[in-house]
Each structure stands twice: as C-alpha cells, then as structure tokens.
Amino acid sequence: MVGKAKVPGRGSVFVLTHVDLIGAKKDEGLAAIKQLSVDSAQDAGILRYDLLQQGNRPNHLTLVEVWRGTADQEKHEEAAHTRKFREALLPMSGSPYDQRLYQAIN
C-alpha cells in the first residue's frame, strides 16, 4: 500500500462486488442494497462497507467490504439478511453476481 493508507489488519478480507441492475428495477435494487448495508453494519467483524454508484451508469454499483477475517466474512455470507438480499436481487440483476475476495499482500 502507498501513501497514508493502512491495512485494517493482518488477515483482513476485502470484498469487491459488482452489481448491475435492470433499468426498470434500479430504484428497487438500490433500496435492497442500502438495506443490506444497514443490516451488514451490525455483523461481527465488519470494518468497512461502502456502496459506490457509477456516475454515467447509475444502475451499475460496486460494494466494497472489509472484514476482520475470513470467518467473519463467511458468517456474513450465511446470514439471513444476506441470503434474503441475494434472493431478492436475482430478478433485478442485469448480469451475474460478481463478487471477488482479496487479501492485502503487504
């Protein structure tokens, strides 16, 4: 990492998820993602949860999550609110759910 940025901790898990919403379902999908972020803020081990919206395509979103460790991230994936979100998102999504997990290398 460069500059003043600090790694949240050794073993932290960084999750980047890209979500494309069908145009007609954008507002409904955005509300579901916002609710997921509220619910996820209560999960053990969450260090950061950001929702980013692409400027020129407001139906394209990126979720940025940082978890204390793999176990916390896996518990989040199994949580009822996460499963509920994924089920609701499926008919609103314009592309496959694209979630990628990373760990800092330094």
N, C-alpha and C positions, 0 to 999 in steps of 0.2 A: 504494500500500500504506500502511497505517496502523500505528501502534504501532512496535514494535521489529523487526517482520518485515522481512527483507531479501530482495530478489530474488536468486536464485542467480547470475545473471549476464545481461548483455545477450544476447539471442538464445536464452535457455533455453526449453525446451519443457515445458509442463505437460500431463500426460495424465490425464484422469479417465475411468475405465471402470466402468460399472455391470454387474454380473453377477447374474442371478437363477438360482438352481439349483433343479431339481426336488427337492421334499422328500425323496424316497427316495434321491436321489443327492447330498444335501447334503454328507455326510462325504467321499465320494469326490471331489466337486468342490472342496471346501475343501483337501483334500490336494494336488490338482493345482495349485491357485492358490498354495499355500505353496511347492511345488516350483518353480513359475515365479519366485517372488520370490527364492528361493535362487539359481537359475540366472541371473536378471537382475542380481543384485548383482555378478556377475563381468563384466558387459558394460561396454565402454568408454563413458564419458560419463554413466553413471548418477549422479545426485546424491542422489536420494531415491526410495524405493519403500515405500509403506505399504499395508497391507491392512486395510480397515475393514469391520466386520460390523455390520449394523443391529441395534439392541438388541431390538426387538419382532418382527423377522423375520430369524432367523439364516441363512436361505437367500438373503438379499439382501446383496450385498457391493459395495464400491467400492474400486477400486485407484487409488492416487494415485502418479503417477510424475513425477519431474522429471529432464529430460535436459539436458546441457550445450548441445546444439543439435540442429537438425533432422537432420543427417547421422547423429548417434549414435542418435537415436530410430528413424530409418529402418533402420539396421543391426540394431537390436534386433528390429524387426518382421519382418525377413527371417531372423533367426537360427533355427537348427534347433530349439532349445528352445521358442521362441515358436510356431513352426508346429506343433510336436508338441502343445503345450498347447491351441491353438485347435481342432485336430482332435479331441482328447480331450474338450474341453468341449462340443462341439456336441450330443451325445446327452444331456448332463446339464443343458443350459440350458433354462430355462423362458421365455426371451424372447430377442429378437435381441441380439447382442453390441453394446453401446452404448459406443463409445469416442469421446471428444472431445478434441481438441488445442487448447491455448491458449498464448498468449504474453502476458507482462506488458506493460501499456501505459504504465507509468511506472516 
